[in-house]
C-alpha cells in the first residue's frame, strides 16, 4: 500500500507534503514499530491539556459574584428616600435633612461600588486576553492534529495492507487520537466565543454604571465640589427629580441583569465545553 492509497485530507486542512509522508513511512518501516508516533501523540495530548487548562478559568463565576454585589448596592439607593414624610413624622423631617443623608449614603455606597467596578474591569480584561489567546491554542492544536495525521497515514502505508501488522495497529491508534483532537477544535471556538460575548456584555455593564454614577452626581448636586469649593457643603437648594433618578437606576439595573444572564449562559456553556474536552482527552 502506498502513501497515496491511504491518504485523506482532514476537513479544512492543507495537504501533507508527499516527501514528508514518504520520509515518515520509511522511518516507521525501519524503526520501532511498537512506539512509532508516540511522540506525536503525546504532543497532541499535551496540546489538548493546555487548551483545557487555559479555558477552565473561573473569571465568569467571579464576575457574576461582583455583579451581584453591584446590584445589591444599587438596590440600597432608593430615590423615594428623598421625599419628606407625610403626617406627624414630617414635622421632624425636612427635605434638606433627607438630601444630606441621601448624599452621604450615595457617597458611601458608590465608594464600594467603585472598587467592585474596578474589579469587574480587570476581569473583563482577563476574559478579552483569554479569548485572544484561544486563537493561538487553536492553531497549536491544529498543528499537532496534522502532525499526528501524517504519522497515522505513514504507519498505514508502511504496514502495506497487513491489518495485523504492528504498524497497522499504530496507525489505528494514532488515527483515533487524531479524530478525538479534531473534536476538541470546535470546543476551543465555543469557549472563545463565550468569552468574547461575556467580555462585550461586561463592557456595556461597566459603561452603564459609569454613566449612571455621573448622572446621579449631577442630579444630586454633587458636581463641581473640588478645588476651591472643597470642604464646603454642596448647594442644598437643589430638588432632585426622583423619577429621573429612579429611571436611571432601573435602566442600569436592567443592563446588569441582562449581562448577568448572558454571563451565566456563557459559564454553563464553558462547563459543557470542558466536559466534552475531557471526554475527547480520554481517547488520545
VEXLOGU-372436 format. One record per residue: residue number from 0; residue in three letters; x, y, z of N, C-alpha, C in turn. Coordinates in steps of 0.02 Angstrom, whole numbers, plus 50000, padded with zeros to 5 digits. Layout:
<recs>
- NUM|ALA|X|Y|Z|X|Y|Z|X|Y|Z
...
</recs>
This chain:
<recs>
- 0|UNK|50043|49940|50000|50000|50000|50000|50045|50062|50000
- 1|UNK|50030|50109|49957|50069|50170|49953|50039|50224|49996
- 2|UNK|50077|50277|50004|50052|50335|50041|49989|50362|50009
- 3|UNK|49989|50363|49943|49931|50389|49907|49869|50348|49922
- 4|UNK|49877|50282|49929|49820|50238|49942|49785|50255|50008
- 5|UNK|49823|50275|50059|49793|50287|50124|49781|50361|50138
- 6|UNK|49802|50403|50091|49799|50475|50104|49727|50500|50104
- 7|UNK|49711|50541|50151|49648|50578|50151|49660|50646|50180
- 8|UNK|49618|50692|50163|49627|50761|50186|49578|50776|50242
- 9|UNK|49603|50800|50297|49559|50822|50351|49520|50883|50329
- 10|UNK|49457|50891|50352|49417|50950|50331|49454|51015|50346
- 11|UNK|49463|51055|50295|49495|51120|50303|49570|51118|50311
- 12|UNK|49600|51059|50306|49672|51053|50317|49710|51054|50251
- 13|UNK|49769|51084|50249|49809|51082|50188|49837|51012|50178
- 14|UNK|49849|50992|50116|49877|50925|50104|49948|50919|50131
- 15|UNK|49965|50861|50155|50033|50849|50178|50080|50847|50118
- 16|UNK|50141|50867|50130|50192|50860|50079|50207|50786|50068
- 17|UNK|50207|50765|50005|50220|50695|49988|50287|50672|50017
- 18|UNK|50337|50716|50012|50404|50698|50036|50403|50685|50112
- 19|UNK|50362|50724|50148|50357|50715|50220|50327|50648|50237
- 20|UNK|50274|50629|50202|50242|50565|50214|50288|50507|50197
- 21|UNK|50324|50512|50141|50370|50459|50122|50425|50451|50173
- 22|UNK|50451|50507|50199|50504|50503|50250|50478|50471|50313
- 23|UNK|50416|50488|50334|50387|50458|50394|50373|50384|50384
- 24|UNK|50349|50366|50324|50336|50295|50310|50400|50255|50313
- 25|UNK|50454|50283|50288|50519|50249|50291|50542|50242|50363
- 26|UNK|50534|50295|50403|50553|50292|50474|50510|50240|50511
- 27|UNK|50447|50235|50493|50403|50185|50525|50425|50114|50508
- 28|UNK|50441|50104|50445|50460|50037|50423|50527|50015|50453
- 29|UNK|50573|50062|50459|50641|50046|50482|50650|50054|50557
- 30|UNK|50603|50085|50591|50611|50098|50663|50573|50050|50706
- 31|UNK|50561|50070|50768|50525|50029|50816|50450|50033|50801
- 32|UNK|50422|49978|50777|50351|49979|50758|50305|49992|50817
- 33|UNK|50325|49970|50876|50281|49974|50935|50275|50044|50963
- 34|UNK|50322|50087|50947|50322|50154|50977|50316|50209|50924
- 35|UNK|50308|50190|50861|50305|50241|50809|50247|50289|50821
- 36|UNK|50262|50353|50818|50211|50405|50826|50195|50424|50897
- 37|UNK|50229|50391|50946|50213|50406|51016|50227|50479|51033
- 38|UNK|50283|50505|51009|50300|50574|51024|50247|50622|50997
- 39|UNK|50223|50607|50937|50170|50649|50907|50106|50645|50947
- 40|UNK|50087|50584|50968|50026|50575|51006|50031|50609|51075
- 41|UNK|50090|50605|51106|50100|50638|51170|50096|50714|51163
- 42|UNK|50124|50740|51109|50120|50812|51097|50048|50833|51086
- 43|UNK|50009|50789|51053|49938|50804|51041|49901|50807|51108
- 44|UNK|49915|50758|51152|49883|50759|51218|49902|50820|51258
- 45|UNK|49966|50840|51253|49989|50899|51289|49954|50962|51263
- 46|UNK|49942|50965|51197|49908|51023|51168|49836|51027|51194
- 47|UNK|49803|50969|51198|49734|50968|51224|49734|50988|51298
- 48|UNK|49783|50964|51336|49788|50983|51407|49796|51058|51416
- 49|UNK|49836|51089|51372|49845|51162|51376|49779|51197|51362
- 50|UNK|49743|51172|51312|49678|51201|51296|49632|51199|51356
- 51|UNK|49628|51141|51387|49582|51132|51444|49603|51176|51503
- 52|UNK|49668|51179|51516|49692|51219|51572|49677|51293|51562
- 53|UNK|49687|51318|51501|49677|51389|51488|49603|51408|51486
- 54|UNK|49561|51362|51466|49490|51378|51459|49449|51363|51522
- 55|UNK|49482|51340|51575|49445|51322|51636|49447|51377|51688
- 56|UNK|49469|51437|51671|49472|51491|51720|49405|51507|51751
- 57|UNK|49407|51532|51812|49344|51547|51848|49322|51619|51843
- 58|UNK|49345|51654|51791|49328|51725|51786|49253|51738|51781
- 59|UNK|49217|51695|51746|49145|51707|51737|49108|51701|51804
- 60|UNK|49125|51651|51843|49094|51643|51909|49110|51703|51953
- 61|UNK|49173|51725|51951|49193|51783|51992|49158|51846|51969
- 62|UNK|49150|51854|51904|49115|51913|51877|49042|51914|51901
- 63|UNK|49010|51856|51901|48941|51852|51924|48935|51873|51997
- 64|UNK|48983|51854|52038|48982|51873|52109|48990|51949|52117
- 65|UNK|49035|51978|52078|49046|52050|52081|48983|52087|52058
- 66|UNK|48952|52062|52005|48892|52095|51979|48834|52091|52029
- 67|UNK|48830|52035|52065|48778|52029|52117|48789|52081|52171
- 68|UNK|48852|52094|52189|48868|52145|52239|48849|52215|52213
- 69|UNK|48863|52228|52150|48845|52292|52120|48769|52301|52120
- 70|UNK|48733|52247|52104|48660|52251|52103|48633|52266|52172
- 71|UNK|48662|52235|52224|48640|52248|52293|48652|52321|52312
- 72|UNK|48709|52348|52291|48723|52418|52306|48674|52465|52273
- 73|UNK|48656|52450|52211|48606|52492|52176|48538|52487|52210
- 74|UNK|48520|52427|52231|48455|52418|52264|48449|52457|52329
- 75|UNK|48507|52470|52361|48505|52505|52426|48494|52580|52418
- 76|UNK|48499|52605|52357|48489|52677|52344|48419|52688|52316
- 77|UNK|48374|52706|52360|48304|52715|52341|48287|52789|52337
- 78|UNK|48275|52817|52277|48261|52888|52270|48201|52911|52312
- 79|UNK|48155|52865|52327|48097|52885|52367|48117|52909|52436
- 80|UNK|48177|52892|52458|48200|52914|52524|48212|52990|52527
- 81|UNK|48213|53022|52469|48222|53095|52466|48157|53132|52483
- 82|UNK|48101|53097|52478|48037|53129|52490|48025|53138|52565
- 83|UNK|48003|53197|52584|47987|53211|52655|47926|53169|52675
- 84|UNK|47930|53141|52734|47874|53100|52758|47812|53144|52768
- 85|UNK|47755|53113|52760|47692|53148|52772|47668|53135|52844
- 86|UNK|47621|53175|52865|47592|53167|52931|47637|53195|52986
- 87|UNK|47629|53169|53046|47667|53194|53103|47742|53184|53094
- 88|UNK|47761|53129|53061|47832|53117|53050|47865|53173|53012
- 89|UNK|47827|53205|52968|47856|53258|52928|47872|53321|52968
- 90|UNK|47842|53328|53028|47856|53387|53069|47929|53388|53092
- 91|UNK|47958|53329|53100|48027|53325|53124|48074|53304|53067
- 92|UNK|48049|53311|53007|48088|53292|52949|48092|53352|52902
- 93|UNK|48139|53352|52857|48145|53406|52810|48178|53380|52746
- 94|UNK|48163|53414|52692|48192|53395|52628|48268|53402|52630
- 95|UNK|48292|53457|52661|48364|53469|52663|48400|53415|52704
- 96|UNK|48370|53394|52760|48400|53342|52801|48403|53276|52764
- 97|UNK|48349|53259|52728|48348|53197|52690|48398|53200|52633
- 98|UNK|48405|53258|52602|48453|53264|52547|48524|53253|52572
- 99|UNK|48541|53282|52630|48607|53272|52658|48620|53198|52673
- 100|UNK|48571|53166|52704|48578|53095|52721|48585|53052|52659
- 101|UNK|48545|53068|52608|48547|53028|52546|48614|53036|52510
- 102|UNK|48639|53099|52509|48705|53110|52478|48759|53071|52515
- 103|UNK|48755|53071|52581|48805|53035|52620|48802|52960|52605
- 104|UNK|48741|52933|52601|48734|52862|52586|48757|52846|52515
- 105|UNK|48741|52891|52469|48763|52883|52399|48840|52880|52396
- 106|UNK|48872|52924|52433|48945|52926|52434|48975|52861|52462
- 107|UNK|48945|52837|52517|48970|52775|52548|48960|52715|52502
- 108|UNK|48901|52709|52473|48886|52652|52429|48930|52654|52367
- 109|UNK|48936|52713|52336|48972|52716|52273|49047|52707|52282
- 110|UNK|49073|52719|52342|49144|52704|52353|49156|52629|52348
- 111|UNK|49112|52589|52378|49120|52516|52373|49103|52492|52302
- 112|UNK|49055|52525|52270|49038|52507|52201|49096|52522|52154
- 113|UNK|49132|52576|52168|49189|52593|52125|49242|52539|52128
- 114|UNK|49253|52512|52188|49302|52457|52195|49278|52395|52157
- 115|UNK|49214|52381|52162|49187|52323|52126|49190|52334|52050
- 116|UNK|49177|52396|52029|49181|52411|51958|49252|52403|51932
- 117|UNK|49301|52425|51971|49371|52416|51951|49387|52341|51945
- 118|UNK|49362|52303|51993|49373|52230|51992|49342|52200|51929
- 119|UNK|49282|52223|51912|49248|52197|51853|49286|52215|51789
- 120|UNK|49314|52275|51787|49353|52296|51728|49414|52251|51720
- 121|UNK|49447|52235|51775|49506|52192|51772|49487|52123|51746
- 122|UNK|49432|52095|51771|49411|52029|51750|49388|52029|51677
- 123|UNK|49358|52084|51656|49339|52090|51585|49402|52088|51541
- 124|UNK|49454|52123|51563|49516|52122|51525|49545|52051|51521
- 125|UNK|49539|52014|51576|49565|51945|51576|49526|51901|51527
- 126|UNK|49460|51912|51523|49420|51874|51475|49439|51891|51403
- 127|UNK|49451|51955|51390|49470|51975|51323|49538|51945|51303
- 128|UNK|49585|51945|51351|49650|51916|51336|49645|51841|51325
- 129|UNK|49603|51808|51365|49595|51736|51357|49563|51719|51290
- 130|UNK|49514|51760|51270|49482|51749|51206|49532|51756|51149
- 131|UNK|49578|51805|51156|49630|51813|51105|49680|51756|51106
- 132|UNK|49698|51733|51166|49747|51679|51172|49720|51614|51146
- 133|UNK|49654|51605|51147|49623|51544|51122|49639|51534|51048
- 134|UNK|49649|51588|51012|49667|51583|50941|49733|51546|50933
- 135|UNK|49782|51563|50975|49846|51528|50972|49839|51455|50993
- 136|UNK|49798|51443|51044|49787|51374|51065|49757|51333|51008
- 137|UNK|49709|51362|50972|49677|51328|50916|49729|51311|50862
- 138|UNK|49771|51359|50846|49822|51348|50795|49872|51295|50816
- 139|UNK|49893|51296|50880|49940|51247|50905|49910|51177|50903
- 140|UNK|49847|51172|50924|49814|51107|50924|49805|51081|50852
- 141|UNK|49787|51125|50808|49778|51105|50737|49844|51079|50708
- 142|UNK|49899|51112|50725|49965|51089|50701|49981|51019|50728
- 143|UNK|49964|51007|50791|49975|50941|50820|49930|50888|50788
- 144|UNK|49869|50908|50772|49823|50862|50738|49852|50841|50670
- 145|UNK|49877|50889|50633|49905|50875|50567|49967|50830|50572
- 146|UNK|50008|50842|50623|50067|50801|50631|50048|50729|50648
- 147|UNK|50000|50720|50692|49977|50652|50709|49944|50619|50649
- 148|UNK|49908|50658|50610|49877|50632|50549|49930|50605|50501
- 149|UNK|49984|50642|50493|50038|50620|50448|50069|50555|50473
- 150|UNK|50078|50549|50538|50106|50487|50566|50057|50428|50556
- 151|UNK|49992|50440|50565|49944|50387|50556|49943|50363|50484
- 152|UNK|49944|50409|50437|49944|50391|50366|50008|50353|50347
- 153|UNK|50064|50377|50372|50128|50345|50355|50132|50275|50384
- 154|UNK|50107|50265|50445|50107|50198|50476|50064|50150|50435
- 155|UNK|50006|50174|50412|49962|50132|50371|49996|50113|50306
- 156|UNK|50031|50160|50275|50065|50146|50212|50121|50095|50223
- 157|UNK|50159|50103|50278|50214|50057|50291|50189|49987|50309
- 158|UNK|50128|49981|50336|50100|49915|50353|50083|49875|50291
- 159|UNK|50072|49909|50235|50062|49877|50170|50005|49825|50171
- 160|UNK|49946|49847|50189|49884|49808|50186|49881|49750|50236
- 161|UNK|49929|49745|50280|49929|49692|50331|49894|49719|50393
- 162|UNK|49831|49702|50402|49792|49729|50458|49819|49709|50526
- 163|UNK|49856|49655|50529|49883|49632|50593|49954|49657|50605
- 164|UNK|49981|49692|50559|50049|49719|50567|50049|49769|50625
- 165|UNK|50103|49769|50665|50106|49818|50720|50096|49890|50697
- 166|UNK|50120|49907|50638|50111|49975|50613|50039|49989|50594
- 167|UNK|50002|49938|50574|49931|49948|50560|49894|49964|50625
- 168|UNK|49914|49929|50679|49884|49944|50744|49904|50014|50767
- 169|UNK|49966|50033|50756|49988|50100|50774|49949|50152|50734
- 170|UNK|49938|50138|50671|49901|50185|50629|49831|50197|50656
- 171|UNK|49798|50142|50677|49730|50149|50704|49731|50188|50770
- 172|UNK|49781|50174|50811|49787|50210|50875|49798|50285|50863
- 173|UNK|49842|50301|50817|49856|50371|50802|49796|50405|50770
- 174|UNK|49761|50368|50727|49702|50396|50694|49647|50411|50745
- 175|UNK|49639|50367|50795|49589|50379|50847|49606|50442|50887
- 176|UNK|49671|50449|50903|49693|50508|50940|49682|50571|50899
- 177|UNK|49698|50567|50835|49688|50624|50791|49615|50644|50787
- 178|UNK|49571|50594|50779|49499|50609|50773|49472|50640|50837
- 179|UNK|49497|50616|50895|49474|50645|50959|49495|50717|50964
- 180|UNK|49557|50732|50943|49581|50801|50946|49544|50846|50897
- 181|UNK|49525|50818|50840|49485|50857|50792|49419|50879|50826
- 182|UNK|49392|50835|50869|49331|50853|50905|49341|50909|50955
- 183|UNK|49403|50919|50978|49418|50972|51026|49419|51040|50992
- 184|UNK|49439|51042|50929|49447|51106|50894|49384|51150|50898
- 185|UNK|49324|51124|50883|49265|51168|50889|49250|51189|50961
- 186|UNK|49273|51148|51009|49262|51167|51079|49304|51228|51098
- 187|UNK|49364|51233|51067|49405|51293|51078|49368|51355|51053
- 188|UNK|49338|51349|50994|49300|51404|50966|49239|51421|51010
- 189|UNK|49207|51370|51036|49148|51382|51079|49169|51421|51141
- 190|UNK|49225|51401|51172|49249|51437|51230|49270|51508|51213
- 191|UNK|49302|51516|51156|49323|51582|51134|49263|51627|51122
- 192|UNK|49212|51601|51090|49151|51641|51078|49116|51659|51143
- 193|UNK|49114|51612|51190|49083|51626|51255|49119|51682|51291
- 194|UNK|49185|51680|51291|49224|51732|51323|49215|51800|51289
- 195|UNK|49215|51799|51222|49207|51861|51186|49141|51895|51199
- 196|UNK|49087|51855|51199|49021|51883|51212|49015|51908|51284
- 197|UNK|49043|51870|51331|49042|51890|51401|49079|51956|51411
- 198|UNK|49136|51963|51378|49176|52025|51384|49137|52085|51356
- 199|UNK|49102|52074|51301|49062|52129|51272|49005|52149|51319
- 200|UNK|48972|52100|51349|48918|52115|51396|48945|52152|51458
- 201|UNK|49003|52131|51481|49032|52164|51539|49050|52236|51523
- 202|UNK|49075|52248|51463|49092|52317|51444|49030|52361|51444
- 203|UNK|48975|52336|51417|48914|52376|51416|48889|52389|51487
- 204|UNK|48896|52339|51532|48875|52349|51601|48920|52400|51636
- 205|UNK|48985|52396|51625|49031|52444|51657|49018|52515|51631
- 206|UNK|49008|52522|51566|48993|52588|51537|48929|52617|51566
- 207|UNK|48879|52573|51575|48814|52596|51602|48822|52619|51674
- 208|UNK|48862|52584|51713|48873|52603|51783|48909|52669|51788
- 209|UNK|48958|52680|51746|48995|52743|51746|48948|52801|51728
- 210|UNK|48907|52790|51678|48859|52842|51657|48808|52855|51712
- 211|UNK|48784|52801|51744|48735|52809|51799|48766|52850|51856
- 212|UNK|48827|52836|51875|48859|52872|51929|48865|52946|51913
- 213|UNK|48885|52961|51852|48891|53031|51832|48823|53066|51832
- 214|UNK|48772|53032|51808|48705|53062|51806|48678|53075|51876
- 215|UNK|48689|53028|51921|48664|53038|51990|48702|53093|52026
- 216|UNK|48767|53096|52016|48805|53151|52047|48779|53219|52024
- 217|UNK|48765|53223|51960|48739|53287|51934|48669|53301|51962
- 218|UNK|48627|53249|51963|48558|53258|51987|48555|53275|52061
- 219|UNK|48604|53251|52100|48605|53264|52172|48644|53327|52190
- 220|UNK|48668|53363|52138|48704|53425|52151|48773|53415|52179
- 221|UNK|48806|53359|52161|48872|53344|52189|48929|53359|52140
- 222|UNK|48913|53384|52082|48965|53401|52034|48998|53468|52053
- 223|UNK|49061|53476|52035|49096|53539|52045|49111|53554|52117
- 224|UNK|49122|53502|52159|49136|53513|52229|49211|53504|52246
- 225|UNK|49254|53510|52196|49325|53503|52208|49360|53570|52205
- 226|UNK|49425|53571|52217|49464|53632|52211|49447|53682|52264
- 227|UNK|49429|53743|52242|49417|53798|52288|49356|53785|52333
- 228|UNK|49310|53742|52311|49250|53730|52349|49256|53671|52396
- 229|UNK|49315|53640|52398|49323|53581|52439|49311|53598|52513
- 230|UNK|49274|53556|52545|49259|53566|52616|49194|53603|52627
- 231|UNK|49167|53635|52575|49104|53671|52581|49047|53625|52562
- 232|UNK|48991|53629|52595|48935|53585|52577|48906|53604|52509
- 233|UNK|48883|53557|52471|48853|53573|52406|48787|53610|52416
- 234|UNK|48765|53641|52364|48703|53678|52368|48646|53633|52390
- 235|UNK|48608|53654|52439|48553|53614|52463|48486|53642|52439
- 236|UNK|48490|53689|52393|48427|53715|52365|48403|53672|52308
- 237|UNK|48445|53626|52285|48427|53583|52229|48371|53536|52250
- 238|UNK|48327|53521|52204|48273|53474|52216|48279|53418|52165
- 239|UNK|48313|53363|52184|48323|53308|52137|48258|53280|52110
- 240|UNK|48258|53264|52047|48200|53233|52014|48200|53159|52030
- 241|UNK|48158|53138|52077|48160|53068|52099|48139|53021|52042
- 242|UNK|48095|53042|51998|48075|52999|51942|48134|52988|51895
- 243|UNK|48172|53041|51883|48231|53035|51840|48283|52989|51872
- 244|UNK|48293|52998|51938|48341|52955|51973|48319|52882|51971
- 245|UNK|48255|52871|51982|48229|52802|51981|48237|52771|51912
- 246|UNK|48220|52809|51861|48226|52783|51792|48299|52766|51776
- 247|UNK|48344|52810|51797|48415|52799|51784|48440|52735|51819
- 248|UNK|48420|52728|51882|48441|52669|51921|48411|52606|51891
- 249|UNK|48347|52607|51873|48314|52548|51846|48345|52528|51778
- 250|UNK|48365|52578|51740|48397|52563|51675|48462|52526|51684
- 251|UNK|48504|52549|51729|48569|52516|51739|48559|52448|51773
- 252|UNK|48508|52442|51816|48494|52376|51845|48473|52327|51791
- 253|UNK|48433|52351|51744|48412|52307|51689|48471|52284|51647
- 254|UNK|48518|52330|51633|48578|52313|51595|48619|52261|51633
- 255|UNK|48626|52271|51698|48663|52223|51739|48629|52154|51739
- 256|UNK|48563|52154|51742|48527|52090|51742|48536|52052|51677
- 257|UNK|48533|52088|51621|48543|52057|51556|48615|52029|51551
- 258|UNK|48663|52070|51573|48733|52048|51571|48743|51986|51615
- 259|UNK|48711|51985|51674|48718|51928|51719|48689|51865|51688
- 260|UNK|48632|51871|51653|48603|51813|51620|48649|51787|51565
- 261|UNK|48678|51833|51526|48723|51813|51473|48785|51779|51501
- 262|UNK|48811|51806|51556|48870|51776|51587|48855|51707|51616
- 263|UNK|48796|51699|51644|48778|51633|51670|48771|51583|51613
- 264|UNK|48743|51606|51557|48738|51562|51498|48808|51543|51473
- 265|UNK|48853|51593|51471|48922|51579|51449|48957|51532|51498
- 266|UNK|48945|51541|51563|48976|51497|51613|48953|51425|51604
- 267|UNK|48888|51415|51594|48862|51347|51583|48890|51317|51519
- 268|UNK|48896|51359|51467|48924|51335|51404|48996|51313|51413
- 269|UNK|49033|51351|51454|49102|51333|51467|49108|51267|51505
- 270|UNK|49063|51256|51553|49062|51193|51590|49049|51134|51543
- 271|UNK|49001|51143|51498|48985|51090|51450|49043|51079|51402
- 272|UNK|49076|51133|51382|49134|51127|51338|49190|51089|51371
- 273|UNK|49202|51104|51435|49255|51070|51472|49240|50995|51477
- 274|UNK|49178|50977|51488|49159|50907|51493|49172|50870|51427
- 275|UNK|49156|50904|51372|49168|50873|51306|49243|50864|51293
- 276|UNK|49282|50916|51311|49354|50911|51301|49383|50854|51342
- 277|UNK|49359|50847|51404|49383|50793|51447|49368|50725|51416
- 278|UNK|49309|50718|51386|49291|50654|51354|49336|50640|51294
- 279|UNK|49350|50691|51255|49395|50682|51198|49465|50665|51221
- 280|UNK|49487|50697|51276|49555|50686|51300|49567|50614|51319
- 281|UNK|49516|50581|51346|49524|50511|51367|49537|50464|51308
- 282|UNK|49520|50487|51248|49530|50445|51189|49599|50454|51157
- 283|UNK|49638|50502|51181|49703|50515|51150|49757|50471|51181
</recs>
